[in-house]
Amino acid sequence: MELYRDLYYKLFGALADAVELLEAGNVWQAKDHLIKAQQEAEKLIIESDAEI
């Protein structure tokens, strides 16, 4: 359960950052930021499955 809480905070934080970037007109930076957060979250999930 802790993993999902950590993932939620990571992805929600990335979303908030992306919104700020979009408001500043930095569309490509926002996109890259969201993609990086998604990849990091996926990596954490894969690594946690390997530990089980």
C-alpha positions in Angstrom: 0.0 0.0 0.0 2.9 2.4 0.8 4.1 2.1 -2.8 0.8 3.4 -4.2 0.8 6.3 -1.8 4.4 7.2 -2.9 3.4 6.9 -6.6 0.3 9.1 -6.0 2.4 11.8 -4.4 5.0 11.5 -7.2 2.5 11.7 -10.0 0.4 14.4 -8.3 3.4 16.5 -7.7 4.5 16.1 -11.4 1.0 17.1 -12.5 1.1 20.2 -10.3 4.5 21.1 -11.8 3.2 20.5 -15.3 0.2 22.8 -14.7 2.6 25.5 -13.7 4.7 25.0 -16.7 1.7 25.1 -19.0 0.5 28.3 -17.3 3.9 29.8 -18.1 3.6 28.7 -21.7 6.2 25.9 -21.5 4.2 23.2 -23.3 7.1 20.9 -24.2 8.7 21.1 -20.8 5.3 20.2 -19.2 5.0 17.2 -21.6 8.6 16.1 -20.9 8.0 16.5 -17.1 4.9 14.3 -17.2 6.6 11.6 -19.4 9.5 11.5 -17.0 7.2 11.1 -14.0 5.3 8.3 -15.7 8.5 6.5 -16.6 9.8 6.8 -13.0 6.5 5.5 -11.6 6.5 2.6 -14.0 10.1 1.8 -13.0 9.2 1.8 -9.3 6.2 -0.6 -10.0 8.4 -3.0 -12.0 11.1 -2.9 -9.3 8.6 -3.6 -6.5 7.2 -6.6 -8.4 10.7 -8.0 -8.8 11.2 -7.8 -5.0 8.1 -9.9 -4.2 
